[in-house]
Amino acid sequence: MSAKRIQHKVNHVALVVDSSGSMRPHESQLIRVVDEFVAGLKAESDKLGHETRISLYSFDHRVENLVWDMDVKHLPSMRGLYKVNNGATALIEASLKSLDDLDHIWEEYGEHSFLQIVVTDGEENASGGDRRHDGDMAVLGPWLEKISARMDGLPDHWTSAILVPHSLAKRTAQNYGFPAGNIAIWDADSQEGVKEAIGTVRAAATSFLRGREKGVRGTKNLFAVGQDISIDEVRANLEPVAADTFRLLEVDTDVAIRAFVDAHPEVTYQRGSCYYQLGSRVQVQPDKEVIVVEKDTDRAYTGDAARSLLFGAGIQGTVSVKAGSNPELEVYVQSRSVNRKLKAKTRLLIML
């Protein structure tokens, strides 16, 4: 009788980073925050007992592999590897090459999953080595067909995601075949934007690894939080909030937060006492507290570990997140703005 083989989980992450000329103001910051992203992958993989391997690519009008399928425990700093050039943006070619390269990985043993994340501050204008097309469909057309076909044919245990600089680029990425839930917008015009972008990627990668523990090998809703945690994890890691110290109020229509609270005489508005229900994408600053609520019981939990549980350990900066689909839990984020618009069919948590 043959021995039973352990099917260990192996994660292959490809980070594909724009190195065209417009990225020059972000070069040093990007190196630092990518190093932090890799450290986060290592910490979460160690915690879960996964093997996580990473490949790094940079691209301008050329695509270059910097690191190939290396254990995150042994990856050196991006310093000396990543360098901004003066080229254009071969976004489609870079996306395709990293996917095609990962195709060469042998999957016979172990339970493998693949995660590709592309970060760009511009739009496609150079795939195929032709720096002249700038949206010319006669030149770009074949590349659009290639990436659309590739994305449509990705197996279920492959996840492809992208960070883009604005809403027009998001629509373009959807046309390429990136799922809408795997596209996030970042502020490409500021140093803080780079930190936020990688924080967003790091939170997404943490969620991806945790999802693997629940049998999820691929996702089309990568940039969402709260979907990968359970009530048991919340109870084990967070502190209960006393039931007589907060109220949960139903929001029936879109309304400013101060006006909504003032319309309820049983509560009083105080800056920082209100927590809105996380829904569509928002920026959560590092000084904002978060609370997790059980849907069935309305029990609430918070504490110093809440942000780590939701966004990933070690994330210190602003993250751009939206709510994932969790049948058991809701996430609430602290607001200090009197003008924040509450969405209809959500709830507001108020500390008394």
Phi, psi and omega in degrees: 000130181281149179289150178284130182271137178284126178267080182286154182274128179238123179251129177248114183250128175245116176257119187244110192244131176299131176233023178290170188304328182291347179275358185303318179297343185256002192303305185292321179294319181297319178302315183294314185285331174293321175301320177294322177299315180295320178299322177295319176301316181297314183297315182291323179294319177298318181297321184269347182077028178266159166260120180240128182240143186232142171240139180241135177231148168235155180209138161240247171274357172241156178245128183231131173275125181264323180218137181243116169041054182261142174303130183300338180293339185248002184290129176284175177296153174292344179297127184092345177259310183271130180216131178283136179247185182257018186275185180270206190231098178269065187296313182294315181299319179295318179298316181292317183297317181294323176293316181296322179296317180297336178299338183279354182283132182281131185244017186298318182245146183088167177252104189264145169223152184234133180229116175252129176232123180254135178237120180221151176251009181213194179239163182306131172204018186206008183298144183085007179081001180265108184273009187256347193288323174041050177092001177297112186295334179296327179270319186281334184313307180300327179287325175298318179296320181297311185286325177298316179295320181294315180294318180297332184263007181295134176296164183296337182265018174246136177234128179238128184222163183209144170253128184233164189274345183197174187294327177297318178294330176295316178297322178297317180297323176296322177296329177290336181119359175293129178299143182304323180285354178249020178239129177232150178258136177235159180275100183277004184257006182218156176295322179296329179298322178296315179298318178297319181299313181288328173299320177296316178297319181294318177298320179295317180294322176299314178299321179299313181295319179294323177298328178300325179295336181261012177090004179275119183256346179206156182213150172248020178219053189294318187272055178225153182237157177090347183280345188252008181247154182246165176300320180299319179294320179297312181296326183283333188249340185246167183259135178292144175264128182303134186298333182271008181253000180212162174231148173246124183242139178282136177257117185268334183214159177299128185201150175292144189298319181294316180296323179295314181294318181297337180279358179242100186295343181282352179229161181234134179287128170225136183300126179092355182269352185256139179232117181272151179287127180294130178225256178290170190299132176221164173264127180250109182288158185295341181266004181269128178281156176232150180230139177250133183239133173286128183295319186286328187247345186064019172288140184243148182221144178206196180131175183299334184272358186297314181295321179295320180296321183275317189254344182113146183294141172083000179279112187260335188265192177290140175236148177256113188221161170225168183283135171273174180268110179229116184291348186251335192227153171235149179247135180237139185240135181295140176237140174242014182256133177283344185256001180303133181274119174277141182268142176299150178067027170240186177229157175241131176260128181239124174281131185275000000 
